[in-house]
Amino acid sequence: MVGLFLYLQKMIKNILAFITGILLGIIVNMGLIILGSKLIPTPKGFDPMNAVNWAAS
């Protein structure tokens, strides 16, 4: 019975570590996206939502 408890405790710890890793990855990724657009701004008059602009640049 003690072995089962230790196994479940380890499994829950691993699941929480996995979820924490995913959340931290999401936060870092979003931070890089926001920071990248601040460091390298788009040219004036450029609409990033218009696909024609991407081909022209």
MDAnalysis code that builds the backbone (N, CA, C; Angstrom):
import MDAnalysis as mda
import numpy as np

u = mda.Universe.empty(171, n_residues=57, atom_resindex=np.repeat(np.arange(57), 3), trajectory=True)
u.add_TopologyAttr("name", ["N", "CA", "C"] * 57)
u.add_TopologyAttr("resid", np.arange(1, 58))
u.add_TopologyAttr("resname", ["MET", "VAL", "GLY", "LEU", "PHE", "LEU", "TYR", "LEU", "GLN", "LYS", "MET", "ILE", "LYS", "ASN", "ILE", "LEU", "ALA", "PHE", "ILE", "THR", "GLY", "ILE", "LEU", "LEU", "GLY", "ILE", "ILE", "VAL", "ASN", "MET", "GLY", "LEU", "ILE", "ILE", "LEU", "GLY", "SER", "LYS", "LEU", "ILE", "PRO", "THR", "PRO", "LYS", "GLY", "PHE", "ASP", "PRO", "MET", "ASN", "ALA", "VAL", "ASN", "TRP", "ALA", "ALA", "SER"])
u.atoms.positions = np.array([
    [0.819, -1.194, 0.000],
    [0.000, 0.000, 0.000],
    [0.867, 1.263, 0.000],
    [1.984, 1.234, 0.731],
    [2.880, 2.390, 0.772],
    [3.513, 2.608, -0.600],
    [3.832, 1.510, -1.299],
    [4.410, 1.621, -2.632],
    [3.462, 2.278, -3.608],
    [2.166, 1.963, -3.497],
    [1.160, 2.571, -4.369],
    [1.057, 4.067, -4.093],
    [1.086, 4.447, -2.815],
    [1.015, 5.859, -2.450],
    [2.207, 6.629, -3.007],
    [3.391, 6.065, -2.882],
    [4.588, 6.731, -3.412],
    [4.534, 6.840, -4.931],
    [3.999, 5.799, -5.591],
    [3.863, 5.817, -7.046],
    [2.895, 6.919, -7.481],
    [1.755, 7.017, -6.798],
    [0.769, 8.042, -7.150],
    [1.315, 9.442, -6.862],
    [2.045, 9.584, -5.766],
    [2.634, 10.876, -5.423],
    [3.639, 11.309, -6.493],
    [4.448, 10.375, -6.949],
    [5.430, 10.675, -7.990],
    [4.735, 11.012, -9.318],
    [3.664, 10.277, -9.630],
    [2.944, 10.515, -10.872],
    [2.281, 11.895, -10.859],
    [1.670, 12.269, -9.740],
    [1.035, 13.585, -9.633],
    [2.083, 14.688, -9.736],
    [3.231, 14.476, -9.119],
    [4.324, 15.451, -9.194],
    [4.791, 15.628, -10.639],
    [4.894, 14.535, -11.385],
    [5.310, 14.614, -12.789],
    [4.264, 15.310, -13.651],
    [3.006, 15.044, -13.394],
    [1.932, 15.697, -14.156],
    [1.940, 17.197, -13.889],
    [2.095, 17.587, -12.633],
    [2.144, 19.015, -12.306],
    [3.372, 19.689, -12.909],
    [4.495, 18.990, -12.927],
    [5.703, 19.546, -13.544],
    [5.500, 19.723, -15.050],
    [4.831, 18.780, -15.681],
    [4.548, 18.862, -17.119],
    [3.648, 20.057, -17.422],
    [2.582, 20.215, -16.653],
    [1.649, 21.326, -16.860],
    [2.351, 22.661, -16.603],
    [3.179, 22.724, -15.571],
    [3.932, 23.944, -15.277],
    [4.882, 24.280, -16.426],
    [5.535, 23.269, -16.980],
    [6.432, 23.486, -18.108],
    [5.705, 24.030, -19.322],
    [4.526, 23.489, -19.589],
    [3.736, 23.977, -20.730],
    [3.324, 25.431, -20.505],
    [2.856, 25.746, -19.307],
    [2.442, 27.122, -19.020],
    [3.612, 28.098, -19.127],
    [4.760, 27.715, -18.609],
    [5.934, 28.587, -18.728],
    [6.355, 28.756, -20.184],
    [6.253, 27.697, -20.975],
    [6.570, 27.787, -22.394],
    [5.631, 28.733, -23.120],
    [4.356, 28.680, -22.777],
    [3.369, 29.582, -23.388],
    [3.694, 31.032, -23.044],
    [4.021, 31.275, -21.776],
    [4.328, 32.643, -21.333],
    [5.585, 33.171, -22.019],
    [6.622, 32.357, -22.092],
    [7.869, 32.789, -22.744],
    [7.636, 33.031, -24.232],
    [6.901, 32.154, -24.889],
    [6.624, 32.300, -26.318],
    [5.850, 33.597, -26.594],
    [4.832, 33.867, -25.790],
    [4.049, 35.080, -25.993],
    [4.901, 36.318, -25.723],
    [5.757, 36.246, -24.722],
    [6.653, 37.368, -24.438],
    [7.594, 37.645, -25.591],
    [8.121, 36.594, -26.205],
    [9.012, 36.777, -27.362],
    [8.271, 37.371, -28.546],
    [7.045, 36.961, -28.750],
    [6.255, 37.511, -29.860],
    [5.992, 38.996, -29.638],
    [5.601, 39.363, -28.431],
    [5.321, 40.768, -28.131],
    [6.602, 41.593, -28.195],
    [7.676, 41.083, -27.609],
    [8.942, 41.808, -27.606],
    [9.492, 41.968, -29.023],
    [9.336, 40.943, -29.844],
    [9.827, 41.016, -31.218],
    [9.143, 42.104, -32.022],
    [7.837, 42.266, -31.818],
    [7.121, 43.303, -32.559],
    [7.465, 44.695, -32.040],
    [7.937, 44.797, -30.806],
    [8.351, 46.093, -30.267],
    [9.765, 46.452, -30.741],
    [10.640, 45.460, -30.852],
    [12.020, 45.721, -31.268],
    [12.124, 46.001, -32.761],
    [11.344, 45.291, -33.565],
    [11.373, 45.461, -35.021],
    [9.957, 45.823, -35.471],
    [9.612, 47.097, -35.451],
    [8.250, 47.485, -35.833],
    [8.014, 47.314, -37.333],
    [6.763, 47.158, -37.696],
    [6.412, 47.043, -39.114],
    [6.474, 48.430, -39.760],
    [6.736, 48.497, -41.055],
    [6.795, 49.790, -41.746],
    [5.444, 50.499, -41.709],
    [5.488, 51.819, -41.819],
    [4.241, 52.598, -41.819],
    [3.391, 52.211, -43.027],
    [2.097, 52.076, -42.797],
    [1.174, 51.732, -43.860],
    [1.093, 50.238, -44.133],
    [1.865, 49.434, -43.434],
    [1.862, 47.985, -43.642],
    [0.767, 47.363, -42.792],
    [-0.124, 46.611, -43.432],
    [-1.192, 45.910, -42.725],
    [-0.832, 44.428, -42.673],
    [-0.421, 43.911, -41.520],
    [0.008, 42.514, -41.442],
    [-1.127, 41.513, -41.670],
    [-2.364, 41.971, -41.612],
    [-3.492, 41.074, -41.822],
    [-3.863, 40.936, -43.299],
    [-3.205, 41.699, -44.177],
    [-3.475, 41.657, -45.601],
    [-2.385, 40.818, -46.286],
    [-2.770, 39.697, -46.867],
    [-1.801, 38.770, -47.470],
    [-1.083, 39.389, -48.660],
    [-1.687, 40.337, -49.348],
    [-1.054, 40.976, -50.503],
    [0.191, 41.740, -50.052],
    [0.151, 42.332, -48.890],
    [1.315, 43.076, -48.369],
    [2.509, 42.158, -48.151],
    [2.269, 40.926, -47.736],
    [3.381, 40.009, -47.463],
    [4.119, 39.656, -48.739],
    [3.394, 39.511, -49.832],
    [4.038, 39.159, -51.097],
    [4.837, 40.356, -51.643],
    [4.374, 41.564, -51.379],
    [5.019, 42.771, -51.897],
    [6.293, 43.106, -51.127],
    [6.370, 42.688, -49.899],
    [7.546, 43.047, -49.093],
    [8.585, 41.990, -49.244],
])
